Amino acid sequence: MDRRRFLAGLAAGVFLARALAAPRPLRVGVDACPYCFMTILDARYAAQAVNPQGKAFFYDDPACLLDQLNGWGGPSLTAKEVYLADFAESSRAAPRWVAAEKALLYHNPKVRTPMGSGLLAFRSREALERHLKERPERAGGRVLTWAEALKEGEKRTWVPADFFPPPPKAP
């Protein structure tokens, strides 16, 4: 096989793998969170992780996924893909997924979320600013990237301990 054909095949494989990476459909009222075991009733707060074998796991709050990835509880999880529901574009019945690494997280403990984390995800800073303009009582929080939220979650849980006491962190 000549070098050009090999490189063309390799590029096609990478393109195909990226094309296959897509969020899986959430069944609101049916799918349950593997971290807290709650049935997902509001898709605006949902999160999704897909393992290397392609199995999707759905979460009722981004905090549950953050805590599980950081070893605070739930079954061990290696995520190949991670998606968050864009709060502004999702409805209670259907999420509008955004790749976690492209999302902005807004944290304000005064915002009520399924697990009490106060975390909302947005596709863009503009969407977040529009939301805060419509809901000024939610102002005063802080903006984080997915990587920053994961890093912060290494030291403490995102789900408030008085709401859902975590088991000891896995080594």
Backbone bond lengths (Angstrom), bond angles and torsions (degrees), N, CA, C in turn:
res aa  C-N    CA-C-N  psi(-1)  N-CA   C-N-CA  omega(-1)  CA-C   N-CA-C  phi
1 M - - - 1.459 - - 1.529 107.16 -
2 D 1.309 115.39 130.37 1.466 116.60 179.58 1.524 110.86 -78.38
3 R 1.282 114.56 164.66 1.468 121.66 -173.66 1.534 112.23 -62.49
4 R 1.330 117.86 -39.23 1.466 120.53 -179.59 1.516 112.18 -62.76
5 R 1.309 116.85 -44.91 1.467 120.28 179.54 1.525 110.55 -64.06
6 F 1.320 115.99 -40.95 1.460 119.87 178.57 1.527 110.26 -61.17
7 L 1.330 117.60 -48.02 1.463 120.97 -179.95 1.522 111.84 -65.21
8 A 1.325 117.32 -38.34 1.461 120.64 177.85 1.537 109.93 -64.34
9 G 1.329 117.12 -41.87 1.467 120.82 178.17 1.519 111.63 -65.77
10 L 1.313 116.32 -39.66 1.454 120.84 177.89 1.527 110.61 -64.26
11 A 1.325 117.11 -44.81 1.470 121.16 178.41 1.526 110.66 -62.47
12 A 1.317 117.27 -41.19 1.472 120.68 178.93 1.529 110.09 -63.97
13 G 1.331 116.93 -39.78 1.467 120.38 178.42 1.517 111.87 -63.69
14 V 1.327 116.63 -42.19 1.465 120.45 178.22 1.525 109.68 -64.84
15 F 1.328 118.04 -43.54 1.461 121.90 178.61 1.519 110.56 -61.19
16 L 1.329 116.60 -44.22 1.463 120.87 -179.65 1.529 110.66 -64.33
17 A 1.325 116.99 -42.04 1.469 119.84 179.17 1.523 110.52 -62.07
18 R 1.331 116.93 -40.70 1.465 119.52 178.28 1.522 111.27 -69.20
19 A 1.310 116.93 -36.50 1.468 120.19 179.58 1.525 110.22 -66.60
20 L 1.328 117.50 -31.78 1.454 120.87 -179.52 1.525 111.82 -77.74
21 A 1.329 116.80 -21.02 1.462 120.12 178.54 1.526 108.00 -72.97
22 A 1.308 115.46 109.34 1.466 120.77 -179.52 1.514 107.93 -155.92
23 P 1.319 116.49 149.46 1.463 118.30 179.03 1.522 111.16 -64.36
24 R 1.303 114.81 148.70 1.463 121.33 177.97 1.527 108.42 -90.49
25 P 1.326 118.40 157.13 1.471 120.13 179.47 1.526 112.41 -72.49
26 L 1.313 115.17 137.72 1.466 123.04 177.30 1.522 109.21 -93.66
27 R 1.335 116.44 137.96 1.463 121.73 175.54 1.528 107.70 -105.90
28 V 1.335 115.34 94.34 1.463 120.80 -178.99 1.523 109.01 -63.30
29 G 1.329 115.57 135.07 1.459 120.83 -177.92 1.511 113.61 84.90
30 V 1.336 117.82 -5.08 1.464 122.32 -179.70 1.531 110.12 -121.22
31 D 1.350 116.96 -53.39 1.460 120.74 -177.73 1.519 110.59 -69.58
32 A 1.335 115.07 140.98 1.465 121.19 -179.01 1.521 110.24 -121.23
33 C 1.294 115.39 149.06 1.457 123.93 -179.81 1.532 110.20 -72.04
34 P 1.352 118.54 128.47 1.464 119.90 179.10 1.532 113.26 -76.22
35 Y 1.322 117.26 -8.83 1.465 120.82 -179.96 1.532 111.71 -90.72
36 C 1.338 116.15 -50.43 1.473 119.73 -176.43 1.534 112.59 -110.21
37 F 1.324 117.03 -8.37 1.464 124.69 177.40 1.528 114.11 72.25
38 M 1.327 117.88 8.87 1.476 119.79 177.58 1.524 110.19 -76.34
39 T 1.313 116.39 142.06 1.456 121.16 172.35 1.522 107.49 -72.06
40 I 1.301 116.33 139.17 1.467 120.74 -178.48 1.522 108.13 -79.35
41 L 1.332 115.54 115.01 1.458 121.52 -176.49 1.525 113.17 -110.56
42 D 1.320 117.87 -13.01 1.462 121.34 -179.78 1.528 107.95 -138.16
43 A 1.326 115.91 107.14 1.464 121.74 -174.46 1.523 113.51 -67.71
44 R 1.327 118.71 -15.80 1.472 120.46 -178.79 1.525 111.98 -64.32
45 Y 1.326 117.44 -23.63 1.463 122.08 -177.87 1.532 112.60 -103.16
46 A 1.311 118.46 1.75 1.463 122.14 -170.77 1.525 112.97 -70.82
47 A 1.322 113.78 157.09 1.462 122.88 173.04 1.524 106.74 -138.39
48 Q 1.319 115.52 160.75 1.466 120.66 -176.82 1.516 109.56 -144.80
49 A 1.316 116.11 136.66 1.465 122.05 172.33 1.513 107.64 -124.71
50 V 1.323 115.84 139.96 1.461 121.39 177.41 1.526 106.50 -118.62
51 N 1.333 116.14 124.87 1.463 119.59 -178.54 1.537 110.21 -79.23
52 P 1.332 117.93 172.16 1.475 120.16 -178.39 1.527 114.45 -59.71
53 Q 1.327 117.49 -22.33 1.470 120.67 178.02 1.523 112.23 -85.36
54 G 1.333 118.12 -3.19 1.454 121.61 177.49 1.521 114.86 93.92
55 K 1.322 118.35 4.06 1.474 120.90 178.77 1.526 109.27 -80.66
56 A 1.326 115.58 131.24 1.464 121.56 -179.49 1.523 110.50 -95.12
57 F 1.326 115.83 140.06 1.458 124.00 174.88 1.520 107.05 -122.46
58 F 1.322 116.74 132.97 1.461 121.69 -176.13 1.520 109.93 -112.24
59 Y 1.329 115.62 145.31 1.464 123.25 -175.66 1.519 109.50 -127.11
60 D 1.321 116.48 144.43 1.459 120.97 -178.57 1.518 112.48 -82.61
61 D 1.329 118.50 -10.30 1.459 123.93 -177.81 1.525 106.24 -154.50
62 P 1.335 119.10 137.70 1.472 119.58 178.06 1.524 112.55 -56.21
63 A 1.337 117.61 -27.37 1.463 121.61 -179.45 1.524 111.52 -62.52
64 C 1.327 117.63 -37.20 1.463 120.18 178.95 1.525 110.66 -61.53
65 L 1.325 116.40 -44.13 1.466 120.51 179.02 1.523 110.54 -66.15
66 L 1.328 118.03 -44.66 1.462 120.99 178.05 1.531 110.58 -57.89
67 D 1.327 116.72 -47.05 1.462 120.40 -178.46 1.528 111.63 -64.76
68 Q 1.325 117.46 -40.76 1.461 119.85 179.42 1.523 110.58 -66.26
69 L 1.325 118.32 -43.09 1.461 120.66 178.80 1.521 111.72 -63.49
70 N 1.324 116.83 -29.16 1.464 120.82 179.40 1.533 113.02 -89.36
71 G 1.327 117.41 6.00 1.458 120.70 174.10 1.511 115.80 81.37
72 W 1.334 118.16 21.18 1.465 121.15 -179.40 1.520 112.91 -85.23
73 G 1.294 119.25 -3.73 1.458 121.10 179.05 1.510 111.05 157.13
74 G 1.304 115.33 177.88 1.451 120.60 -177.47 1.518 110.12 74.91
75 P 1.321 116.78 172.95 1.464 119.38 179.21 1.532 110.38 -67.27
76 S 1.302 116.65 152.73 1.467 121.73 177.25 1.524 108.87 -58.17
77 L 1.321 116.15 136.84 1.460 120.19 -175.85 1.522 110.51 -136.69
78 T 1.319 115.54 128.14 1.457 122.21 169.17 1.516 105.58 -110.69
79 A 1.320 116.42 118.54 1.466 120.41 -176.48 1.523 110.59 -101.03
80 K 1.315 114.91 124.71 1.466 121.05 174.87 1.530 109.14 -87.70
81 E 1.337 116.36 -34.96 1.463 122.91 178.33 1.525 107.87 -134.58
82 V 1.326 115.80 143.76 1.462 120.85 177.23 1.527 107.85 -136.38
83 Y 1.330 115.45 131.49 1.462 121.91 179.96 1.521 109.58 -129.33
84 L 1.318 115.36 148.27 1.452 122.10 176.14 1.517 108.48 -124.05
85 A 1.320 117.36 146.50 1.461 121.15 175.84 1.521 107.91 -76.00
86 D 1.315 116.75 126.46 1.462 121.31 175.23 1.521 106.83 -71.49
87 F 1.325 116.30 112.57 1.461 120.81 -174.44 1.524 111.87 -57.43
88 A 1.318 117.41 -39.35 1.467 121.54 -176.14 1.522 112.80 -70.63
89 E 1.320 117.81 -33.36 1.470 121.04 -174.15 1.524 113.70 -101.44
90 S 1.320 117.31 -8.91 1.465 120.68 -178.88 1.521 110.34 -89.97
91 S 1.307 114.94 159.54 1.465 120.78 171.65 1.520 107.37 -112.73
92 R 1.317 116.59 174.51 1.471 119.07 177.19 1.525 110.91 -62.03
93 A 1.331 117.12 -30.64 1.460 121.94 -174.58 1.524 114.25 -93.17
94 A 1.335 118.15 -20.16 1.465 119.76 -175.27 1.527 111.21 -146.78
95 P 1.333 115.86 126.18 1.459 118.56 177.90 1.523 111.59 -81.81
96 R 1.293 116.16 152.42 1.473 122.44 168.64 1.521 104.58 -112.32
97 W 1.323 116.29 103.24 1.455 121.93 -170.49 1.526 112.61 -75.87
98 V 1.322 114.49 146.66 1.459 122.70 171.94 1.529 106.44 -135.80
99 A 1.340 116.36 139.75 1.465 119.77 177.63 1.525 108.90 -59.83
100 A 1.315 116.96 133.89 1.468 121.49 -174.26 1.522 112.23 -56.51
101 E 1.323 117.74 -39.29 1.461 119.68 -177.50 1.535 112.56 -69.82
102 K 1.325 117.38 -12.97 1.474 121.23 177.48 1.529 112.00 -102.22
103 A 1.325 116.78 -9.56 1.464 121.56 -176.17 1.527 111.35 -85.14
104 L 1.327 114.40 159.87 1.458 121.75 169.65 1.516 106.69 -110.57
105 L 1.310 116.10 135.57 1.453 120.88 175.11 1.519 108.02 -102.41
106 Y 1.319 114.76 137.64 1.453 120.83 176.51 1.514 107.08 -114.02
107 H 1.324 116.46 124.71 1.463 120.58 -177.92 1.518 110.17 -116.49
108 N 1.328 114.68 119.85 1.454 121.57 173.39 1.527 106.33 -146.46
109 P 1.342 117.47 110.85 1.466 119.84 -177.29 1.533 114.10 -57.04
110 K 1.337 117.50 -17.74 1.469 120.11 178.96 1.530 112.29 -76.62
111 V 1.342 117.05 -16.94 1.465 121.20 179.66 1.526 108.09 -80.02
112 R 1.324 116.27 126.54 1.465 121.00 -179.38 1.526 109.74 -81.13
113 T 1.316 115.38 124.01 1.461 122.91 176.63 1.523 108.17 -128.29
114 P 1.324 119.09 165.62 1.469 119.96 -174.68 1.531 114.95 -52.99
115 M 1.323 118.37 -37.53 1.461 120.56 -178.81 1.525 112.70 -108.26
116 G 1.316 117.34 10.76 1.456 120.62 176.28 1.513 114.99 76.88
117 S 1.328 117.56 16.45 1.467 120.86 -177.06 1.521 113.30 -77.94
118 G 1.339 116.84 -27.71 1.459 120.20 -175.47 1.509 113.32 73.87
119 L 1.339 117.90 20.34 1.466 122.49 -179.88 1.520 111.33 -99.91
120 L 1.323 115.64 128.06 1.465 122.40 173.61 1.521 107.66 -124.61
121 A 1.325 117.46 146.12 1.464 122.19 178.85 1.521 109.88 -110.49
122 F 1.329 115.56 143.50 1.463 122.31 178.94 1.519 109.67 -136.49
123 R 1.325 115.15 148.33 1.459 122.15 179.63 1.533 111.79 -69.82
124 S 1.341 116.49 -31.48 1.468 119.64 -175.74 1.523 110.44 -151.81
125 R 1.301 114.96 164.30 1.463 120.75 176.68 1.530 109.88 -64.19
126 E 1.332 117.25 -35.27 1.463 120.90 178.67 1.525 111.01 -62.59
127 A 1.332 116.69 -42.53 1.467 120.52 178.57 1.528 110.57 -63.77
128 L 1.314 116.73 -40.43 1.465 120.65 177.33 1.525 110.40 -63.72
129 E 1.325 117.23 -45.62 1.464 120.63 -179.74 1.528 111.75 -62.99
130 R 1.339 117.13 -39.47 1.470 120.32 175.84 1.518 110.58 -61.51
131 H 1.337 116.12 -43.45 1.463 120.61 179.74 1.531 110.70 -61.03
132 L 1.312 117.09 -44.45 1.466 120.07 -178.81 1.528 111.74 -69.17
133 K 1.317 116.45 -28.68 1.470 119.71 175.90 1.531 109.95 -68.86
134 E 1.345 115.94 -38.56 1.469 121.09 178.45 1.526 112.00 -75.27
135 R 1.324 117.16 -29.12 1.467 122.75 -177.58 1.533 109.72 -127.10
136 P 1.336 117.83 69.15 1.472 120.68 -175.20 1.525 113.88 -60.97
137 E 1.325 117.91 -21.39 1.468 119.94 178.27 1.529 111.90 -67.06
138 R 1.324 117.08 -14.12 1.467 121.31 179.16 1.530 112.56 -91.84
139 A 1.311 117.87 -0.62 1.470 121.73 -179.95 1.528 110.15 -65.59
140 G 1.319 115.58 162.44 1.459 120.65 176.61 1.511 114.00 99.64
141 G 1.314 117.28 3.56 1.464 120.44 178.45 1.520 111.07 -88.92
142 R 1.312 115.12 -168.54 1.462 119.86 179.02 1.512 110.49 -129.30
143 V 1.310 115.77 153.74 1.457 123.08 -177.21 1.528 108.66 -103.90
144 L 1.333 115.54 134.58 1.462 121.47 178.82 1.523 109.83 -133.60
145 T 1.310 115.62 154.34 1.458 120.27 168.51 1.526 107.75 -86.85
146 W 1.320 116.59 168.35 1.458 120.81 177.00 1.531 109.98 -60.35
147 A 1.327 117.41 -43.29 1.465 121.15 -179.58 1.531 111.13 -61.93
148 E 1.317 117.33 -40.49 1.472 120.90 178.40 1.528 110.90 -65.55
149 A 1.332 116.73 -40.80 1.461 120.36 179.39 1.529 110.76 -65.88
150 L 1.329 117.15 -40.76 1.467 120.44 176.97 1.524 110.59 -61.89
151 K 1.325 116.12 -45.69 1.471 121.15 -179.09 1.530 110.56 -61.81
152 E 1.319 116.75 -45.58 1.465 120.63 178.88 1.531 110.88 -62.35
153 G 1.333 116.06 -35.07 1.452 121.25 -179.29 1.520 114.64 -71.85
154 E 1.318 117.57 -9.47 1.467 119.92 175.28 1.528 110.34 -68.85
155 K 1.333 116.87 -29.60 1.467 122.01 -174.72 1.520 113.23 -93.82
156 R 1.334 116.34 -27.16 1.467 120.17 -177.01 1.524 109.06 -154.21
157 T 1.323 115.38 159.46 1.463 119.08 178.63 1.525 110.07 -77.48
158 W 1.311 115.36 151.56 1.465 121.14 173.67 1.523 110.86 -84.20
159 V 1.333 116.04 -34.53 1.470 119.75 175.63 1.526 106.08 -75.08
160 P 1.321 118.41 123.82 1.465 119.66 -179.23 1.528 111.86 -55.29
161 A 1.327 115.89 132.75 1.466 121.45 -176.50 1.522 112.46 -62.54
162 D 1.339 117.55 -29.66 1.463 118.70 178.65 1.529 111.28 -75.04
163 F 1.319 116.66 -17.06 1.458 122.25 179.29 1.525 110.72 -87.97
164 F 1.337 115.56 -42.49 1.463 121.89 -175.98 1.522 106.99 -149.71
165 P 1.338 118.28 89.31 1.466 120.25 -176.24 1.524 111.56 -59.94
166 P 1.334 117.25 123.67 1.474 119.40 -179.01 1.514 111.12 -79.38
167 P 1.334 116.49 152.70 1.462 119.18 171.54 1.537 108.09 -73.09
168 P 1.313 118.24 170.50 1.468 118.53 176.70 1.519 110.04 -57.29
169 K 1.323 116.43 145.69 1.456 121.32 -179.03 1.525 109.75 -64.77
170 A 1.329 115.96 134.27 1.463 121.73 178.88 1.527 108.90 -65.83
171 P 1.339 117.81 141.70 1.475 119.76 -179.20 1.501 112.37 -67.80
